[in-house]
Amino acid sequence: MLASEEGNGPRRPKVRSVAGKQFPSDFRWGTATSSHQVEGDNTNNDWWAFEQQPGRIRNADRSGRACDWWRNAEADFDRMAALNQNAHRLSLEWSRLEPREGYFDDAAAGRYRQMLSGLRARGIEPMVTLNHFTLPLWVARSGGWENTRITEWFVRYARHCAEWFGDLVELWVPINEPNVVLVLGYLQGVFPPAVRNPLRARRALHNLLRSHAAAYRAIHAVRRGARVGTAHNIRLFDPAHKRATTDAWAAGLQSQFFNWVWLDVLHRGEGRSILWSGRMPECANTVDFHGVNYYTRERVRFVPWRIHYAFGRNFYTPGAQMSDYGYGEVYPVGLYRALSEVWRRYARPVFVTENGIPDEDDDMRPRFLLDHLSAVHRAIADGVPVQGYYHWSLLDNFEWAEGWRMKFGLIAMDPVTQERRERPSARLYAEICRTGRLLLDAS
Ligand code: GAL
């Protein structure tokens, strides 16, 4: 484990001049989005149904037209190109491509081909996620991630996608943040299917991992040159008091469950965690690259009776800079630590597949961007092969159970009028994308 910045390790001198912070020339500079959050009218999935239930989404917001991408993503592709971005991570909506069990919709596939070619025509390389939180209604109604049959359904869908889009896509991510699906959907009950049940969570864990592994093989069987990886939410869990061994133990337990058991299984075919430990040999060696979705870190205090919370009470570092609505501590060093740790553990190329901050008035995002990119640069300088950075997000979009309140966009977007307005950080990022260099002092 890397020493945290507050650890006992040698402190690095602060870098005053950053003229040398040049990124590799083939670095991918982009943004990330997901289908349900931007397309609009995704009426045939579990999230749309969830949004109709009272009390599920803050302010009773709905995804509705979202950012209108199904009709006109191209207008925003133009904006990406004007902002010098050369990469974009987007997701395909399973409920559009297979609206009923076994029925694959060529017209929907045609629209996605148009979008993917549209990106390429603008010099923007797509990275494609097959599942970003939403399930087709027919899958959700059959038990979703708890039904072992989901692996065979998912792999068939993955094969179709590889056949439909394989000539346009090299980088694939089968499942976005399976750990978030599990924790929010099956332990905290704030995402569908909104249950709090460790036994059901354990079933979902198995099926999420098996489905990733099966999709990995299916994509490779169709496109030998494809690269298939993860987009895993890595959160740092640090002990409340750095010398308290019980705090460190509880923090380690949480980190092992949230961050590592998943990736251990996908590499070695076995893993250990408080929820489940064991072997899944069929999942071994199914990662070509690691996508790190990094937002924040938590502190953990050991509390012996909180068995269901892995013996911890979690909180954000007192006095630390927080993002809007208490979304999390702003902790850029955490990105360096996450990238370094993923590389140290698994030795595969790494991407930052998400990183961003809810910040409506953009008073924190410019600094956030510089400091986090500085952390990426430091990781590269230390030998971590980071190949790209996808900022979350291009524009404000439907933020799941938080509705429209949290504004993650480089571009502000009004869901009622569909008006767009660049925030200052969009320009700042555009300059970095153009030069491949951090221009300002980000020490
Ligand atoms: C991630 C998720 C994204 C986005 C982001 C901001 O966990 O993959 O869809 O919502 O968080 O909260």
Residues whose N, C-alpha, C, O or C-beta is under 5 A from the ligand:
A	BS01	GAL	S34
